[in-house]
Amino acid sequence: MRITPIIAHLKAECPQFKGRVAGGLDWDPVQGCQKVQSPAAFVLPVGDEAGEPLAINGAAQVVRDSFDVCVVLDNQDERGQAAADLVHDVRTTLCRALMGFTAGDEFEPIAYDRGDLILMDRAKVVYGFRFYADTQIGGFSAYAADMPQTWPEVAHSRLPPLDGIRTQVDFIDPMVDKNLAQTGPDGRVEVTLREDIPQ
């Protein structure tokens, strides 16, 4: 999942961050950014998880992409009591902005998963809120022709266009030729049909 649309959406819908929303790939390099003015938020992709294949005769799986919104808050007391109340308010704000939002046509609406304390010291509290969205990889979706995602889609995209259908009929009975076979079909085509498909 691309995090840039999520960052842009949070900047637009969560004015209390005053535009202080950024992204990264892992918390460790982002950790130094906690010196920014609070409150601030960082969007981090945390991985994906694939379900079982949807069919035995095709390549298609549902994949759940998860991401964290790590919020940096001021800590006003050593216990973090004041920050705990802010965490509740921030969760409400993030859920209002993200739950039901779609990060792309190929994704289901975003849902909330859980929240966890990432770190706390005398100055700052960092709390992570996890969200996820499901998507399907493969399965001959509307994107398969232009953006194949699995090998069967690639192979099918290389086939020539269908220009028509030809059907040959060999009757079983009563038109069987006893000189060719005692029972039909006898290997003799009685009817040939052709349907052309205009391009």
N, C-alpha and C positions, 0 to 999 in steps of 0.2 A: 504494500500500500504506500502511495506517495503521501508524505507528510506535509508538503508545501500547501496544498489546498486546505488542510486542517488548520495550519498556522494562520493562513489568511482569514479563514472563517472565525477563528478565535479572536484575532485582532479586531474584526468587525463587530462581533457579537458580545465581547467581554470588555467593555470600556474600562473596568476597574484595573485592568493590567496596563492601561495607558500605552498600548502598543508594544509592551515588553514581552513579546511572545517570539520564541525562536525554536530551532530544532537541532537535533544532533543524532548520531548513531549509537552513542553509548553515554552513560552518565559520567564516567571517569573524566573524559576531557571537558565535559560540560560543567563539572563540579566547580571549577574555578570561576565560572560565570555567576556563582551565587553571590558575588560581590556587587551585582547589579542592584539597583534600587528595588525594593519590595513594594507590592507583590509583582512577581514575574513568573512566567510559565515557559517550560521547555517540553517540546513534543519529541518523544523518542520511540522509534519502532522497537518492539521487544520480541518479535518472532512471529512465526506462523505455525499452524498445526493442521495437517490434512486428515480428512476422514477416509474411510474405506472407499475403494472404487465403486462408482454408482452402478456399473454394469459389467458383465463378464465379457461382452463383445464390443466394448468401446473404452476409450481412455478419457475418463471424466471423474473428477473428485471435487468435493467441497473443501475449501481451504479457509480457515479462520485466521485473519490477520489481526494482531493485537498491537496496541501502542499505549504508552504511558504519557500522561500530562503531568510533569513534575512541577509543582508550584512552590516557589520560594517565598516564605513569609517571615516577617520580623518576629523574633521571640522576645517577649516583654518580661518573662520571668523564667527562672531556671526549670521549673516544672513543665512549662509549656501550656499552662492552663488557658491563657488568653488565645494562644495559637490554636488550641483544640476547638474553640468556638469558631474561629476563622475557617478552619478546615471544613466544618459543616457547611458554612456559607459558600465556600469556594466549590464544594461538591455540587451544591444546588445550582450554582452559576454554570459550571461545566456541563452538568447534565441538561440544563435548559438549552445550552448552545449545541451540544453534540448528539444527544440521544435522538435518534430518528433522522439525523443529517446523513446524507449519502455522499461519500468521498469520491464517487465516480459512478458512471452508469453500470459498470460491471459488478458493483458492490451492493449488498443489502444495507439497510439503514444501520447506523452505528448503535451499539448497545453498551451499557455500563457493566463492568465486571467486578472490580473491587478497588479498595484503596489501601495503601501501606505507608507507614512512616519510613522514609529513606534515611534521613539523618537529622540530628538536632544538636545544637550547641547553644551557648549563651546568647548568640546574636541572631541566628537564623534557624528556621524549621523548613525542611524540604519534605513535602508529602506527595506521593505519587498516586494518581488516579488512573486505573487501567480501563481502557475501552477496547472494543473489538468490532469487526465487521466481517461477514462471510461473503465469499465469492466462489464461483465455480470455474475450475480450470478444465478446458476441454469440453467435449460433448457436442461439438458442431453447433456452437452458439452463433449469434448474428455476427460476431467478430471473426469467425473462423476463416472466411474467405480472404479478408484483408490482413488479419493478424493471427495466424494459426498458433496455437499454444501447445499442441501435442503432435506426435509423429503422424497419427492417422489423418489429422487435419492437413498437415503438410502434404502427405501423399495424395489426398483427395483434391487438394488445390492444384496439383499438377496434372490432373486428368483433363483430356480435351473436353470441350463442351458437348453436351448431349444434343445431337442433331436429329435424332429420330429413334423409333422403336420398330424392330422387325420381329414378327411372330410367325412361327411355322407350326402347323397343326398336323399331327399324324393320328387319325382316328383309330380307336381301339375296335369299335364294333358299331354298325354292321358293315363298314366299308373295308374290312380287312381282306386282303388278297390271299386266298388260301394257297396260291402257287408260291407266295413268298414266305408266309408263316401261317401256322394253324390258328393262332390267336394274335390280336393286335396288341400294341402297334407293330406294323410290319416293316417299318423303315422307309415307307413311301410317304412323302409330304403331300397331303391333299389340298391344303389351303395355306397360302402365304399372305400375311397382312403387313402393311408398312404405313406407319404414321410419322410424317415429318414434323419436326418441331422448328418453327421459324426462329431465327436468331435475332 
